[in-house]
Amino acid sequence: MNEDGSNQVRLTDNPASDQLPVWSPDGKKIAFTSNRDGNEQIYIMNADGSNQVRITNNTADDAAPTWSPDGSKIAFQCDRDGNPEIYVMNADGSNQVRLTNNGLIDTYPAWSPDGKKIVFQSNENGNFEIYVMNADGSGRSRVTKGDSDNKYPAWSPDGTKIIFYSKRDCQNDNGEIYIMNVDSTNQTRITRTDCTDTGLASWK
């Protein structure tokens, strides 16, 4: 649809759940998650919905794709080794490599604009927190700390800030959207409602 909500067009049409779409950097492709073949897998289609192609194929769930800035790779989450971890692959589905390796839940990766970092969420310390690692999986570091879940991170276009969801200040247990510097400083709440503001926030 247009950014004002007009001209809404359906791109996929099947009884399955097609979700978590992400544009390729050049705007020509969309990667998304679908369970149309039984379990969640990653697919790519043209921006107009044509030529829908499955690029992952295993009995585990592959989900939450995110493109590298140059469009050559896709990071994603998968539980093929027993628990959800972060993987990366070429944009055609080849050369799948595991980036995180532990008994935790590591999910919802997002590439930094310069392609050098990946932000994601993990329950390493009990509740979900935001972590950043190098694009090869090294240098894992925690950037949020608290008693409430901090989830669904996304980068600012200039790579200096991260937006995310948290319940930390919410008396009625609704979630809100927050922003912080990449080094975890200056964490600021930017929505204030009685409803839950959640999902995968993104920058314009």
C-alpha positions as CSV (number, residue, x, y, z in Angstrom):
1,M,0.0,0.0,0.0
2,N,1.0,3.7,-0.1
3,E,2.4,5.2,3.0
4,D,-0.9,6.9,3.7
5,G,-2.7,3.5,3.7
6,S,-4.3,3.9,0.3
7,N,-4.1,1.4,-2.6
8,Q,-3.8,-1.8,-0.5
9,V,-3.0,-4.7,-2.7
10,R,-2.9,-8.4,-1.8
11,L,0.4,-10.1,-2.8
12,T,-0.1,-13.7,-1.6
13,D,-3.3,-15.7,-1.8
14,N,-3.4,-19.2,-0.2
15,P,-4.9,-20.8,2.9
16,A,-1.5,-20.7,4.8
17,S,0.0,-18.0,7.0
18,D,2.3,-15.7,5.0
19,Q,4.0,-13.2,7.4
20,L,7.0,-11.2,8.4
21,P,7.7,-9.6,4.9
22,V,10.8,-7.6,4.3
23,W,11.8,-5.6,1.2
24,S,15.2,-6.3,-0.5
25,P,17.5,-3.2,-0.4
26,D,16.8,-2.5,-4.1
27,G,13.1,-2.8,-3.6
28,K,12.7,-5.5,-6.3
29,K,12.1,-8.5,-4.0
30,I,10.3,-9.4,-0.8
31,A,11.4,-12.2,1.5
32,F,8.8,-13.6,3.9
33,T,7.8,-16.5,6.1
34,S,5.1,-19.0,5.2
35,N,3.8,-22.4,6.4
36,R,2.2,-23.2,3.1
37,D,4.2,-26.4,2.7
38,G,3.6,-27.6,6.3
39,N,6.0,-25.8,8.5
40,E,7.5,-22.3,8.5
41,Q,10.0,-21.7,5.7
42,I,11.4,-18.7,3.9
43,Y,10.3,-17.6,0.5
44,I,11.1,-14.8,-1.9
45,M,8.9,-13.1,-4.4
46,N,9.0,-10.2,-6.8
47,A,7.6,-6.9,-5.3
48,D,4.4,-7.4,-7.3
49,G,3.8,-10.9,-5.7
50,S,4.9,-12.9,-8.7
51,N,7.5,-15.7,-8.9
52,Q,7.1,-16.9,-5.3
53,V,10.1,-19.3,-4.6
54,R,10.9,-21.3,-1.5
55,I,14.6,-20.9,-0.5
56,T,14.8,-22.9,2.7
57,N,13.8,-26.6,2.9
58,N,14.0,-28.6,6.1
59,T,11.7,-30.1,8.8
60,A,12.5,-27.3,11.3
61,D,11.0,-23.9,11.2
62,D,12.9,-21.1,9.3
63,A,11.5,-17.6,9.9
64,A,12.0,-13.9,10.3
65,P,14.2,-13.2,7.3
66,T,16.2,-10.0,7.1
67,W,18.3,-8.8,4.1
68,S,21.9,-7.7,4.3
69,P,22.3,-4.1,3.0
70,D,23.9,-5.2,-0.2
71,G,21.1,-7.7,-0.9
72,S,23.5,-10.7,-1.2
73,K,22.6,-12.5,2.1
74,I,19.6,-13.1,4.3
75,A,19.8,-13.7,8.1
76,F,17.0,-15.7,9.7
77,Q,16.0,-17.7,12.8
78,C,15.7,-21.5,12.8
79,D,15.3,-24.3,15.4
80,R,16.8,-27.1,13.3
81,D,19.3,-27.9,16.0
82,G,16.8,-28.1,18.8
83,N,16.4,-24.4,19.8
84,P,15.9,-21.2,17.8
85,E,19.3,-19.7,16.7
86,I,20.4,-17.1,14.1
87,Y,21.6,-18.3,10.7
88,V,22.7,-16.6,7.6
89,M,22.5,-17.7,3.9
90,N,23.0,-16.4,0.4
91,A,19.9,-14.7,-1.0
92,D,19.2,-17.8,-3.1
93,G,19.1,-20.1,0.0
94,S,22.6,-21.6,-0.5
95,N,25.5,-21.7,2.0
96,Q,23.4,-21.7,5.2
97,V,25.6,-20.9,8.2
98,R,24.7,-20.9,12.0
99,L,25.8,-17.7,13.7
100,T,24.7,-18.3,17.3
101,N,25.3,-21.6,19.1
102,N,23.8,-22.1,22.6
103,G,20.8,-23.5,24.4
104,L,18.9,-20.3,24.3
105,I,16.3,-18.6,22.2
106,D,18.0,-16.2,19.7
107,T,15.5,-14.7,17.3
108,Y,14.5,-11.7,15.1
109,P,17.8,-10.7,13.6
110,A,18.3,-7.4,11.8
111,W,21.3,-6.2,9.8
112,S,23.0,-2.9,10.6
113,P,23.0,-0.4,7.6
114,D,26.7,-0.9,7.1
115,G,26.4,-4.7,7.1
116,K,28.9,-5.2,9.9
117,K,26.5,-6.0,12.8
118,I,23.4,-7.9,13.5
119,V,21.0,-7.0,16.3
120,F,18.7,-9.7,17.7
121,Q,16.8,-10.7,20.9
122,S,17.8,-13.5,23.3
123,N,16.6,-15.0,26.6
124,E,20.1,-15.6,27.7
125,N,19.4,-13.9,31.1
126,G,15.9,-15.2,31.6
127,N,13.8,-12.5,30.0
128,F,14.3,-11.3,26.5
129,E,17.0,-8.7,26.0
130,I,18.5,-7.0,22.9
131,Y,22.0,-8.1,21.8
132,V,24.4,-7.0,19.0
133,M,27.0,-9.2,17.3
134,N,29.3,-9.0,14.4
135,A,27.9,-10.2,11.1
136,D,30.0,-13.4,11.4
137,G,28.5,-14.2,14.8
138,S,31.4,-13.0,16.9
139,G,31.5,-10.3,19.5
140,R,28.1,-10.9,21.1
141,S,27.1,-8.1,23.5
142,R,24.0,-7.3,25.5
143,V,22.7,-3.8,25.1
144,T,19.5,-3.8,27.3
145,K,19.1,-4.8,30.9
146,G,15.9,-5.1,32.9
147,D,13.2,-7.2,34.5
148,S,10.9,-6.9,31.5
149,D,11.2,-8.2,28.0
150,N,13.0,-6.0,25.4
151,K,12.2,-7.3,22.0
152,Y,11.9,-6.8,18.2
153,P,14.9,-4.6,17.5
154,A,15.5,-2.5,14.3
155,W,18.3,-0.1,13.2
156,S,18.0,3.5,12.3
157,P,19.0,4.2,8.7
158,D,22.3,5.8,9.8
159,G,23.1,2.9,12.1
160,T,23.4,5.0,15.3
161,K,20.2,4.0,17.0
162,I,18.1,0.9,17.7
163,I,14.3,0.9,18.1
164,F,12.6,-1.8,20.2
165,Y,9.6,-2.9,22.2
166,S,9.5,-3.1,26.0
167,K,7.0,-3.4,28.9
168,R,9.4,-1.8,31.4
169,D,7.4,1.3,32.3
170,C,3.9,0.0,31.6
171,Q,1.6,-0.2,34.7
172,N,-1.2,-2.0,32.9
173,D,1.2,-4.5,31.2
174,N,0.9,-3.0,27.8
175,G,4.1,-2.7,25.7
176,E,5.6,0.5,24.2
177,I,8.2,1.5,21.7
178,Y,11.6,2.7,22.8
179,I,14.7,4.0,21.2
180,M,18.4,3.9,22.3
181,N,21.9,4.6,21.0
182,V,23.7,1.5,19.7
183,D,26.0,1.5,22.8
184,S,22.8,1.1,24.9
185,T,22.8,4.7,26.3
186,N,19.9,7.2,26.2
187,Q,17.1,4.6,26.3
188,T,13.9,6.6,25.7
189,R,10.2,5.7,25.5
190,I,8.6,7.2,22.4
191,T,5.0,5.9,22.5
192,R,2.5,6.4,25.4
193,T,-0.9,4.7,25.1
194,D,-3.2,2.4,27.0
195,C,-2.9,-0.2,24.2
196,T,0.0,-2.4,23.3
197,D,2.4,-0.9,20.7
198,T,4.4,-3.9,19.5
199,G,5.4,-5.8,16.4
200,L,8.5,-5.2,14.3
201,A,8.9,-1.4,14.2
202,S,10.9,0.0,11.3
203,W,12.4,3.3,10.3
204,K,11.4,5.4,7.3
